[in-house]
Amino acid sequence: MGEVATVFVAVLLVGGGLVVVAWAAAAANAMLDARSGGAPVLTAAAAPLREVSRLLRQQRRTLAGADSLLWRIAGAGLVIAAMLKMLVIPFGSFVLADLPVGLVWFNAVDVLLWALWWLLGWGANSSWSLVGGYRFLALALSYELPLMFALTAPAIAAGSLRMLDVQDAQGNLWFVVWMPVAFLIFVASVVAFSSWGPFHTAMSGDIASGVLVELSGVDRLLVLVGRYAVLVAGAAFAVPLFLGGGNGPWLPPSMWVLIKTLVVLAGMLTVRRLFPMIRPDRLAGLAWVIVLPLTIVQVAVVAVIVGVNGGAL
């Protein structure tokens, strides 16, 4: 009974931390928007709270012929998917679900996101929404294979798919130092499956916000929260995968995981303002002709280094 209570408390802490960091990301994004628009920056920090209050008071609407069940499952599923990703992330030596295939688990949840984003487009019974859903699928076809190879590189170096083993293999040198291509592709893929930054074509203004166009009230709130939560979970996963996990001086390992997560998250928020939106067809050409071969070369280099040294550097 004591173990069950401990696990329950741990899940609440990790889930609560995920929501808090997601809110902080939304506040930071609002402040950056305000700064670029010349509005008061400090006032913008409360924008997420005002939006939550507005959406909670807004009436939920449903179109005629909409598949409301699948539509709302997809909206709530984004937050659940983010929490599922958090289960296998080590906070020092502690991890909620110490799966021997934690790396595969992350990729499996990423594939689940394909279905969730597409169902958001399908369930509304709206043309613009459906176009947004199909746009996400076109985007996913471009990033998924490079992402899978990028995830392979740390697994080869660690000789394991278990996240604690991947983290511990970086005691001498973080993987990001000798796997920069894999790291950049991983971060770009997290931005993509969060429908963020240059990869937000699924909810672009040219299709009236796409998958978001018919969402209102609590339904819209869940999707917006889920989007930030997925972004945060991806940033947190980069820490044990490439940045040494909780390794660091003076502070507890869990604090180092949080600090590194916030640094990666800050970079992801900044990307939105540095690059224009990329059309799915152009991204496909870039991904298959340039990015995928680079990723394969990165994996080959890692395999050679591990073979020569008999393990990670």
Summary of the structure (lengths in Angstrom):
residues: 313
radius of gyration: 19.7
end to end distance: 42.6
largest distance: 63.1
contacts: 1103
relative contact order: 0.15
helix: 76%
strand: 1%
